[in-house]
Every structure is written in C-alpha cells, then in structure tokens.
C-alpha cells in the first residue's frame, strides 16, 4: 500500500496520507478515496484530531451546545421511523397567577357558599322540627276530640240518670201522697184510719166504724158484710 507508513506519532500518519495540511487524499491514496481534509473532517491541530464540528456534533452557537441531530436525538431522515425518537417528557401545566381582586372574590364566594350550606342545613332542621310539632299537634287534637267525645257520653249518661232519678222521685212523691191519702178515713175523709172491721178487713176511723156499726144494723159501710168485730189499727 503505497503512500502509507505506520508510526507511533499519529501526525506522521495523517501527514503521509495527505489528511493533514490541506493535502489531497485522492492524490496520495491509491484507492481513490476522498480526502477528509478536503471537507474539513480533519482538524488542523498539531495532533490531527478529527474535527467534531464537521459532522455537526458541536453546535456553531457561541455556547458550544451539542447538536442533537448528530446523536440521533432528532430524526432528520426523510424515512419516518428509521431513527428511534426519545420518549417525550410530560409537561406539567403551570397554574396561572390569580390577581388579588379575583382571589378576594373567590374567598367571598367560598364564604357565601358555606353560609348558604349552613342556612340550608338550618332550614332542613327547622322543617324537621315543624313536622314533628305538626304531628304532636295532630295527635293532641285527636286526643282532645276523643276526650270531648267521652265527656259528651258521660254528660248524656248523667242526664239520662238524672231523668231516671227525677222519675223515681216523682213516683216516690206520688206514693207518699197516696200513702197519706190512704191513711184518711174513706167515710169522713178527715180522720186517720185507726179501726179495722172484721171479718172483711176494711179500715175506717174508730168513730165512723162505731157509728156505722150502731146505725147500719151491724153491716160494713164499704162492702155491706156483717160486722163481727171492730179492732183498733196501728201504723208504724
């Protein structure tokens, strides 16, 4: 292989091959390979290091950032999917800044919501108490109606009992009147009966019985039966 020699110094290799100092690799290389020095692929440094900027590995920006296309980090191929793309990092959206007025209104709305919730709970509790009170009132009205009905029954029964008592009293009074009148002598209607005529048992006062006995041929003035005897009569 003409034009090539091996040396411990890498600079001798690149110089002999025409890859350093702007020489033509086509002229020195018998294989007709393109000289990398023609395209700036070989650095002009004294050690003959390969220039990474020739491959786009180093950005030309003043900050010297690494070109991601050189390492396959960005797919520059027209054939989709030839170069594996890295997994994209999920971005967390930042919360927008809230102005103090909006934050104040938000706190006010939260307080209003809490107040409305509390008021709604109080209304619900009040409705429950009202329902319970209504049930108590309904039960009380029912109990009062039952008591009133019982009272009316008692009053009606008492009135009936009083009426019975009045009838009984009138009857007793009538019996007393009849008793008083029955004690009167049926002949004179003045004196009480105090004599009984035998054997018929009719009663008169002793004066009328004696007078009738003497004047009526010894016959009872009531039944005209023969008088056998006249005995005195006593009432308790």
Secondary structure as UniProt FT lines:
FT   TURN            2..3
FT   HELIX           10..16
FT   TURN            17..18
FT   TURN            21..22
FT   HELIX           25..28
FT   TURN            30..31
FT   HELIX           36..39
FT   TURN            46..47
FT   HELIX           52..55
FT   TURN            62..63
FT   HELIX           68..71
FT   TURN            80..81
FT   HELIX           100..182
FT   TURN            186..188
FT   STRAND          195..198
FT   TURN            199..200
FT   STRAND          203..204
FT   HELIX           206..215
FT   TURN            216..217
FT   TURN            221..223
FT   STRAND          229..232
//
